[in-house]
């Protein structure tokens, strides 16, 4: 919540504090984020191993960010839905299923991009 007595700088610093807290909560409580961060570490290791270009690094980190943001937003939607209606409800289930589709799309796109970046390098080694 915004504090009216905060100036511009103090307000931004408070915002950063809340953002870091949210990232920490995701990392420490959500298995899907932990799994995606593991894949991100593997991709980063592969990037160093195969000495990918600057453009490939940018695309790789953009896709990693896309997947993590999609997972985080899916978590938010599921948490809000469970808060509003803790018991099973057909419409809430529908909403949660659709929300789960977002990180699935992001993950599929990330796999396609990983194949575009790494398959030629792997084939060149073979």
MOPEBEL-V342709 format. One line per field, one symbol per residue. phi: phi as a letter, one per 40 degrees, with the letter a starting at -180 (. if undefined). A space follows every 10 residues. Layout:
phi = ???
//
This chain:
phi = .ccccccccc ccccccdccc ccccccccbb cccdcccccc ccccdccccc fccccccccc cccdcdcccc cccccccccc ccccacccad cccccccccc ccccdccccc ccccccccdc cccccc
//
